[in-house]
Each structure stands twice: as structure tokens, then as C-alpha cells.
Amino acid sequence: MQMKEMDSRFLRPIIEQEILFASEAAAYLGITPQRLNQLVHTGKVKPVRTSPSGNLYLRSDMEERRKRMHGNQIAYISALFEKNEATTVYEAMNYFTIQSIFNGSDKKATAEFERLAEKFQLTEELTNNLRLIADDLGVELEVMEKAYTAVVGGFQQLGADDYIVKKGQNHYPNKLSEISDAPLFLFMRGNPELLTKRLVTVVGGRKTTENGEAMAYELSKELGQEGYVIVSGLSKGIDSVVQQATVNHQLPTVAVLGTPITHFHPREHQVLQGQLEDHGLVISQFPPSVKVQRWHFPMRYALMSGISEATVMIESTDKSEVLEQADYACKYRRPLLLPQVALDDRKLQWPNRYIDYGKMYAYRKPTDVLKRMEMLTTEDGTSARYAQQTIG
């Protein structure tokens, strides 16, 4: 009797941990119970016990099946290795898996990723270490596996011509790398060499005026023809006017998205985005696995300010989110050019926020912007030469 009680106490926790009901096994694999039944009927999954009331499964069998499923997923991303180092692709997938565990927080994900990198090899496929990393992070294995599967599935949407660039690597913008909280990874589609050129951001609100659209179009055309590469978003309003000007005049441009590069937002800009990919560069800090959130769109302003030499504001209302672009220009100590018409408009409050900013300059017409950019180039060159002479 005592022996039976000892066996019961010993076996119960093992059974509770290792034996899964059908619904648990299906959830573990991330499939429906119907799909699990299909796998059983075809012999791809074998229950440890079958009965009319329901089958039982070994967790270890499900783990092995899950690994094979992950292996098939990984095979589909091999095209990314044509233009990207395999270690970078794996590292990006692993980072965004951890980021999803922390609800998209870059700050938390970066700290945990750096800590885990000291314990685990995060530049290779993660499957073999999922359980250990889940234990280290204090999350259920199923949660970790679900997150990893979603990220790998998202990366399958990327193509052979897409770039995944880590901070510090070739193609990562030099100016952006100087910012401590810059994104760890960037996703690019198009010509990344444009990021080595002189970049000027031209933006404005979604609500436009006829004069604002005319200024945005003409300024973008003239800046591009003078050798500058225009940076803007791809939203409705001034962004689309700016980008359409570059397309019409076959000028290189960089479009910074608030969505993954595999998405089109708004949907009616799908053709325009494709044109920008062909003659310019589309860039995003968001992985293809992420669910698009409203708060992602303001985050792109930090990226645009970070990669650009200067920001030119076309027009805005007092409550437009595009003002965050100007805020980041100030934060990163980049020149900010504001339209004189906005500065003179007493009905507008937003220009007053930047009156005392030491690198704020007013303009009335496109030639004013071109002259200011030339002056800034001269000033930067003089400062650089002076610094070299001082060091020497």
C-alpha cells in the first residue's frame, strides 16, 4: 500500500506535466483540433493513448513535431540570405521575438536581448534554446513558441531583394547611429546607397491647402534636381505630394513608413509605394510580423529626423502629429526650416514652439531653402576644417 502511494506521488506530477489532452496538444502546436485529427489520421502525429472520449499525447512528441514545423518555416526565409548575412537574419528574428514578449517595447527588449546574448547564441536559429530562454524570461514555453512562430512567419513575407540592417552595419545611416535610442534593426526595400547622400526631410500635415501642395511639389523637385535626396512619409496629404513630385521627375527619394515594408498604408498608395521602391528606398523600423498600431506612425518622425541633415516643414495645424517631426529635429539638434507664412499667421500657435530654437530658419520660397542648405554645408565644412586644424 505504501509502495502504491509512493508510486502515485511520484507519477502524478510527471503525468500532469508530460501528458496533454487533444485540445492542449493542438494549442501547443498552434493548430486547430481538426488539423490535429488530420495529422493523427495520416500518421504524422501519434497519440500515446487513444480512446472514444479523446486521445492523449506526450509533450515530448509535440516538442519534436513543433521543431520540425519551425524547420519548415526557416526553409522559407532562405531567400533573405542572398543579400543579408544569415546571422543578421536570425538575430533580427530572435530580437523581435523577445520584443513581442515585452509588448513591442524596444527599451525592455534591447536590455533583455543584450543580457540573453551573454548566455545564448542569438545569431542562429532559436528553436533549440526556446525552452531555456522561456524559463530565463519567466514565460510559458507555449508563449515563447507562439511569438517565435509569428515572427518567423512574418519574415517569410520578405523577399530576396529586401535588406535587414543592424545598427553599426553597412547601410545603417551614420547620422542615425549616433543616436542612443535609434532602432536596433531597419528593414529596407530599394537602394540603400541613398542613405549615404545628403538627405533632407520635407513634411507637412494631412490637411493641406492649395498653396501648401504647390510649395511641397516645387520644393521637392528643386531640392532633388540640386542633388539632395528627399525624405518623407507616405501618408495622405503633403507626404504623398512630396513623393509624387520625386516620381514624376524621376528623382531619388526615401520613404519612411509607420508600417512594415510589406504593408501598404493607406491602401490607395500601393502603386506609389511600388514606384518608390523602384527608383528610391522604402524603409521601416517595424518587422513584417508586427501588428500595425496607431502609435507606430508618430515613431517614424524620429527616424526621419535621425537620418536627415535638416527638416523642412511645409504646413501644419496646431494639433497635427507631424509637429513631432519638428520636435525630433530640435531634440537631435538638426536645422529646422519653417515657412514664413506660418510664422506670420497669428491664428497658428505651433510656430511659437520653435521661435527660440537656435537652428530654426524661415523661408518664403524654394530658393530660400536651397540657399540655407548651401550655407549650412559651408558652415559644417568650416567647422570640420577648424576641428581638424585644432586637433592637428
C-alpha positions as CSV (number, residue, x, y, z in Angstrom):
1,M,0.0,0.0,0.0
2,Q,2.8,2.4,0.9
3,M,4.6,1.5,-2.3
4,K,1.5,2.3,-4.4
5,E,1.1,5.6,-2.6
6,M,4.8,6.4,-3.3
7,D,4.4,5.5,-7.0
8,S,1.3,7.7,-7.2
9,R,3.0,10.7,-5.6
10,F,6.0,10.1,-8.0
11,L,4.0,9.6,-11.2
12,R,1.3,12.2,-10.7
13,P,3.5,15.3,-11.4
14,I,5.1,13.5,-14.3
15,I,1.8,12.7,-15.9
16,E,0.4,16.2,-15.2
17,Q,3.5,17.7,-16.9
18,E,4.1,15.3,-19.8
19,I,0.6,14.2,-20.8
20,L,-1.5,16.5,-23.0
21,F,-5.2,16.3,-23.9
22,A,-6.1,16.8,-27.5
23,S,-7.1,20.5,-27.0
24,E,-3.8,21.1,-25.2
25,A,-1.8,19.4,-27.8
26,A,-3.4,21.4,-30.6
27,A,-2.8,24.6,-28.7
28,Y,0.8,23.6,-28.1
29,L,1.3,23.1,-31.9
30,G,-0.6,26.3,-32.7
31,I,-3.1,24.4,-34.9
32,T,-6.8,23.6,-34.6
33,P,-8.1,20.3,-33.1
34,Q,-9.4,19.5,-36.6
35,R,-5.9,19.8,-38.0
36,L,-4.6,17.7,-35.2
37,N,-7.0,14.9,-36.1
38,Q,-5.9,15.1,-39.7
39,L,-2.3,14.7,-38.6
40,V,-3.3,11.7,-36.5
41,H,-5.2,10.0,-39.3
42,T,-2.2,10.4,-41.7
43,G,0.2,9.1,-39.1
44,K,2.2,12.3,-38.8
45,V,1.3,12.6,-35.1
46,K,0.8,9.5,-32.8
47,P,-1.2,9.7,-29.6
48,V,0.3,7.9,-26.6
49,R,-3.2,6.6,-26.0
50,T,-6.4,6.6,-28.0
51,S,-10.0,6.3,-26.7
52,P,-13.5,7.2,-27.7
53,S,-13.5,10.0,-25.1
54,G,-10.3,11.6,-26.5
55,N,-6.7,11.0,-27.3
56,L,-3.7,11.6,-25.1
57,Y,-0.3,12.9,-26.3
58,L,3.2,13.1,-25.0
59,R,4.6,16.6,-24.6
60,S,8.0,15.4,-25.8
61,D,6.4,14.2,-29.1
62,M,4.7,17.5,-29.5
63,E,8.0,19.3,-28.9
64,E,9.6,17.2,-31.7
65,R,6.7,18.0,-34.0
66,R,7.0,21.7,-33.2
67,K,10.7,21.7,-34.1
68,R,10.0,20.1,-37.5
69,M,7.3,22.8,-38.1
70,H,9.8,25.5,-37.2
71,G,12.4,23.9,-39.5
72,N,10.0,24.1,-42.4
73,Q,9.3,27.8,-41.6
74,I,13.0,28.6,-41.6
75,A,13.4,27.0,-45.0
76,Y,11.1,29.6,-46.5
77,I,13.3,32.5,-45.4
78,S,16.5,31.2,-47.1
79,A,15.9,33.8,-49.9
80,L,16.9,36.5,-47.4
81,F,20.4,35.1,-47.2
82,E,21.1,36.4,-50.8
83,K,21.6,40.0,-49.6
84,N,21.8,39.6,-45.9
85,E,24.1,37.7,-43.6
86,A,22.3,34.7,-42.1
87,T,23.5,35.7,-38.6
88,T,21.8,39.1,-39.1
89,V,18.5,37.5,-40.2
90,Y,18.5,35.1,-37.3
91,E,19.5,37.8,-34.8
92,A,16.7,40.1,-36.1
93,M,14.1,37.3,-35.7
94,N,15.3,36.5,-32.2
95,Y,15.3,40.1,-31.2
96,F,11.7,40.7,-32.4
97,T,10.6,37.5,-30.7
98,I,11.8,38.9,-27.4
99,Q,10.3,42.3,-28.3
100,S,6.9,40.8,-28.8
101,I,7.2,39.2,-25.3
102,F,7.6,42.7,-24.0
103,N,4.6,44.1,-25.9
104,G,6.7,45.9,-28.5
105,S,8.9,47.8,-26.0
106,D,12.3,48.4,-27.6
107,K,13.8,49.6,-24.3
108,K,12.9,46.4,-22.5
109,A,13.6,44.2,-25.4
110,T,17.1,45.7,-26.1
111,A,18.1,45.3,-22.4
112,E,16.9,41.7,-22.3
113,F,18.4,40.8,-25.7
114,E,21.8,42.1,-24.6
115,R,21.6,40.1,-21.4
116,L,20.5,36.9,-23.1
117,A,23.2,37.3,-25.7
118,E,25.7,36.6,-23.0
119,K,24.1,33.3,-22.2
120,F,22.8,32.0,-25.6
121,Q,23.9,32.1,-29.2
122,L,21.3,34.6,-30.6
123,T,22.8,34.8,-34.1
124,E,21.5,31.4,-35.1
125,E,18.1,29.7,-35.3
126,L,16.4,29.8,-31.9
127,T,14.4,26.6,-31.7
128,N,16.9,24.5,-29.7
129,N,17.0,27.2,-26.9
130,L,13.3,28.2,-26.8
131,R,12.6,26.4,-23.5
132,L,15.8,27.7,-21.8
133,I,15.1,31.3,-22.9
134,A,11.4,31.0,-21.9
135,D,12.5,29.8,-18.4
136,D,15.0,32.6,-18.2
137,L,12.4,35.2,-19.1
138,G,9.8,33.7,-16.8
139,V,7.2,33.0,-19.5
140,E,5.5,29.8,-20.6
141,L,7.1,27.8,-23.3
142,E,3.9,28.0,-25.4
143,V,4.0,31.8,-25.2
144,M,7.6,31.8,-26.4
145,E,6.9,29.4,-29.2
146,K,3.9,31.2,-30.4
147,A,5.8,34.5,-30.5
148,Y,8.7,32.9,-32.4
149,T,6.4,31.2,-34.9
150,A,4.6,34.5,-35.6
151,V,7.9,36.4,-36.2
152,V,9.3,33.7,-38.5
153,G,6.0,33.7,-40.4
154,G,6.3,37.4,-40.8
155,F,9.8,37.3,-42.1
156,Q,8.6,34.8,-44.8
157,Q,6.8,37.8,-46.4
158,L,10.2,39.5,-47.1
159,G,11.8,39.0,-50.5
160,A,15.3,38.2,-51.8
161,D,15.9,41.9,-52.6
162,D,15.0,43.2,-49.1
163,Y,17.6,44.3,-46.6
164,I,17.7,43.7,-42.8
165,V,20.3,46.1,-41.4
166,K,21.6,46.1,-37.8
167,K,22.8,49.2,-36.1
168,G,26.5,49.5,-36.8
169,Q,26.5,47.5,-40.0
170,N,26.9,48.7,-43.6
171,H,23.9,50.6,-44.9
172,Y,22.8,51.7,-41.4
173,P,22.7,55.6,-41.6
174,N,25.7,57.2,-39.9
175,K,23.7,60.1,-38.5
176,L,21.1,57.7,-37.1
177,S,23.7,55.5,-35.5
178,E,24.9,58.5,-33.3
179,I,21.5,58.5,-31.5
180,S,21.5,56.3,-28.5
181,D,17.9,55.1,-28.8
182,A,17.9,54.5,-32.5
183,P,16.2,51.3,-33.7
184,L,18.5,48.2,-33.5
185,F,17.2,46.9,-36.9
186,L,16.0,48.6,-40.0
187,F,14.1,46.9,-42.9
188,M,14.8,48.3,-46.4
189,R,13.5,47.8,-49.9
190,G,15.1,49.6,-52.8
191,N,18.5,51.3,-53.0
192,P,20.2,51.6,-49.5
193,E,23.1,53.6,-51.0
194,L,20.8,56.6,-51.0
195,L,21.3,56.8,-47.2
196,T,24.9,58.0,-47.9
197,K,23.7,61.0,-49.8
198,R,22.6,64.4,-48.5
199,L,19.1,63.8,-47.0
200,V,16.5,66.5,-46.4
201,T,13.1,65.7,-44.9
202,V,10.1,67.5,-46.3
203,V,6.9,67.0,-44.4
204,G,3.5,68.5,-43.7
205,G,0.1,67.7,-42.3
206,R,-2.6,65.5,-43.9
207,K,-4.9,68.5,-44.1
208,T,-3.5,70.6,-47.0
209,T,-4.0,73.9,-48.8
210,E,-3.5,74.6,-52.5
211,N,-0.5,76.8,-51.7
212,G,0.9,74.2,-49.4
213,E,0.7,71.4,-52.0
214,A,2.3,73.7,-54.6
215,M,5.2,74.6,-52.3
216,A,5.7,70.9,-51.4
217,Y,5.8,69.9,-55.0
218,E,8.1,72.6,-56.3
219,L,10.5,72.4,-53.3
220,S,10.8,68.7,-53.6
221,K,11.5,69.0,-57.3
222,E,14.2,71.7,-56.9
223,L,15.9,70.0,-54.0
224,G,16.1,66.8,-55.9
225,Q,17.4,68.5,-59.0
226,E,20.2,70.1,-56.9
227,G,21.3,66.6,-55.8
228,Y,19.6,66.3,-52.4
229,V,17.7,63.1,-51.6
230,I,14.2,63.9,-50.3
231,V,12.9,62.1,-47.2
232,S,9.2,61.9,-46.4
233,G,6.5,59.6,-45.2
234,L,3.8,58.0,-47.3
235,S,0.7,59.4,-45.6
236,K,-2.1,61.3,-47.3
237,G,-1.6,65.0,-47.6
238,I,1.8,66.7,-48.0
239,D,3.7,63.4,-47.8
240,S,2.1,62.0,-51.0
241,V,2.6,65.3,-52.8
242,V,6.3,65.2,-52.0
243,Q,6.7,61.6,-53.1
244,Q,4.7,62.1,-56.3
245,A,6.9,65.0,-57.2
246,T,10.0,62.8,-57.0
247,V,8.3,60.1,-59.0
248,N,7.2,62.5,-61.7
249,H,10.6,63.9,-62.1
250,Q,12.5,60.6,-61.6
251,L,14.3,61.9,-58.6
252,P,15.6,59.5,-55.8
253,T,13.7,59.6,-52.6
254,V,13.5,57.8,-49.2
255,A,10.0,56.9,-47.9
256,V,9.9,56.2,-44.1
257,L,6.9,54.1,-43.2
258,G,4.9,53.7,-40.0
259,T,4.2,50.1,-41.1
260,P,6.3,47.2,-42.1
261,I,7.7,47.4,-45.7
262,T,5.4,44.5,-46.6
263,H,2.3,46.7,-45.8
264,F,0.6,49.4,-47.8
265,H,-0.9,52.3,-45.9
266,P,-3.0,53.9,-47.0
267,R,-4.1,51.2,-49.4
268,E,-4.5,53.6,-52.3
269,H,-0.8,54.4,-52.2
270,Q,0.2,50.9,-53.1
271,V,1.2,51.8,-56.6
272,L,3.1,54.9,-55.4
273,Q,5.0,52.8,-52.9
274,G,6.0,50.4,-55.6
275,Q,7.3,53.2,-57.7
276,L,9.3,54.5,-54.8
277,E,10.8,51.0,-54.3
278,D,11.9,51.0,-57.9
279,H,13.7,54.4,-58.0
280,G,14.3,55.1,-54.4
281,L,14.2,53.4,-51.0
282,V,11.4,52.4,-48.6
283,I,12.5,52.0,-45.0
284,S,10.9,50.9,-41.7
285,Q,11.9,50.0,-38.2
286,F,8.9,47.6,-37.9
287,P,9.3,43.9,-38.6
288,P,6.8,42.3,-41.0
289,S,5.4,40.2,-38.1
290,V,4.2,43.2,-36.1
291,K,0.5,44.2,-35.9
292,V,0.3,47.8,-37.0
293,Q,-0.6,50.2,-34.2
294,R,-1.7,53.8,-34.4
295,W,1.3,54.8,-32.2
296,H,3.7,53.4,-34.7
297,F,3.1,56.3,-37.1
298,P,4.5,59.1,-34.9
299,M,7.6,56.9,-34.3
300,R,8.7,57.3,-37.9
301,Y,9.3,61.0,-37.3
302,A,12.2,60.1,-35.0
303,L,13.7,58.0,-37.8
304,M,13.2,60.7,-40.4
305,S,14.8,63.4,-38.2
306,G,17.6,61.0,-37.3
307,I,18.7,60.2,-40.9
308,S,18.3,63.8,-42.3
309,E,20.6,66.8,-42.3
310,A,17.6,69.1,-42.0
311,T,13.8,69.2,-41.8
312,V,11.6,71.5,-43.9
313,M,8.0,71.9,-42.6
314,I,5.5,72.8,-45.3
315,E,2.3,73.5,-43.3
316,S,0.5,72.1,-40.3
317,T,-2.4,72.6,-38.0
318,D,-1.8,73.2,-34.3
319,K,-2.8,69.6,-33.5
320,S,-1.2,67.7,-36.3
321,E,1.1,64.8,-35.3
322,V,3.6,65.9,-37.9
323,L,4.8,68.5,-35.4
324,E,6.6,65.6,-33.8
325,Q,8.9,65.7,-36.8
326,A,9.9,69.3,-35.8
327,D,10.2,68.2,-32.1
328,Y,12.7,65.5,-33.0
329,A,14.7,67.9,-35.2
330,C,15.1,70.0,-32.2
331,K,15.9,67.1,-30.0
332,Y,18.6,65.8,-32.4
333,R,19.9,69.4,-32.9
334,R,19.2,69.3,-36.7
335,P,18.3,72.5,-38.7
336,L,14.5,73.2,-38.9
337,L,13.1,75.3,-41.7
338,L,9.7,76.8,-41.2
339,P,7.5,78.7,-43.7
340,Q,7.4,82.5,-43.1
341,V,3.7,82.4,-43.8
342,A,3.1,80.2,-40.8
343,L,5.3,82.3,-38.6
344,D,3.3,85.4,-39.6
345,D,-0.1,83.7,-39.1
346,R,-1.3,84.8,-35.6
347,K,-4.1,82.2,-35.7
348,L,-1.4,79.4,-35.6
349,Q,0.2,78.6,-32.3
350,W,2.6,75.8,-33.3
351,P,5.3,78.0,-34.8
352,N,5.8,79.7,-31.4
353,R,7.2,76.4,-30.1
354,Y,10.3,76.8,-32.2
355,I,10.9,80.5,-32.2
356,D,13.8,80.3,-29.7
357,Y,15.3,77.2,-31.3
358,G,18.9,78.2,-32.3
359,K,18.7,76.2,-35.6
360,M,15.3,77.4,-36.8
361,Y,15.3,79.3,-40.1
362,A,12.4,80.9,-42.0
363,Y,11.8,80.6,-45.8
364,R,9.4,82.1,-48.2
365,K,10.2,80.2,-51.4
366,P,12.2,77.1,-52.5
367,T,15.3,79.1,-53.4
368,D,15.5,80.2,-49.7
369,V,15.7,76.6,-48.7
370,L,18.4,75.9,-51.2
371,K,20.5,78.9,-50.1
372,R,20.1,77.9,-46.5
373,M,21.2,74.3,-47.2
374,E,24.2,75.7,-49.0
375,M,25.1,78.0,-46.1
376,L,24.7,75.1,-43.7
377,T,27.0,73.0,-45.8
378,T,29.6,75.8,-45.8
379,E,29.3,76.2,-42.0
380,D,29.7,72.5,-41.4
381,G,32.7,72.3,-43.7
382,T,34.3,75.3,-41.9
383,S,33.6,73.7,-38.5
384,A,35.1,70.4,-39.7
385,R,38.2,72.0,-41.1
386,Y,38.6,74.1,-37.9
387,A,38.3,71.0,-35.8
388,Q,40.9,69.2,-37.8
389,Q,43.3,72.1,-37.5
390,T,42.7,72.2,-33.8
391,I,43.3,68.5,-33.3
392,G,46.4,68.7,-35.5
